[in-house]
Amino acid sequence: VSAIHLHTPHRISALMMIMTLCLMVYCIAQHKLRQALKEHSETIPTQNGRQTDSPTMLRVFKLFLGIQLLVIVSGSEKQETVLNLNPIHIKIINLFGARARCIYGLNEKPGQNNNKI
């Protein structure tokens, strides 16, 4: 704990607030994904190869390991490409909606009216 300078109650309290917010975002993402999977009657694979419509975000994070962002800069131009996306990744990204598709470069603008899955 001393390595990150938590010497005062104020700093400990601030860290606890950040950790609480992180857990809240984690739980919201997990709930949204599970809800979308059930609405679309979709599943994703578990570690055992079975299919589930109620994965944990930890499982999703592990599925997304190995995805990389390639940035090519040529003069004043910059091009970004997401590498190593497979159909399971694309399915999960689509379930999170237009903003997620935009972040991963699957559509041009977050306002585009692309249907989920």
Order of alpha helices (4+ residues) and beta strands (2+ residues): alpha-beta-beta-alpha-beta-beta-alpha-alpha
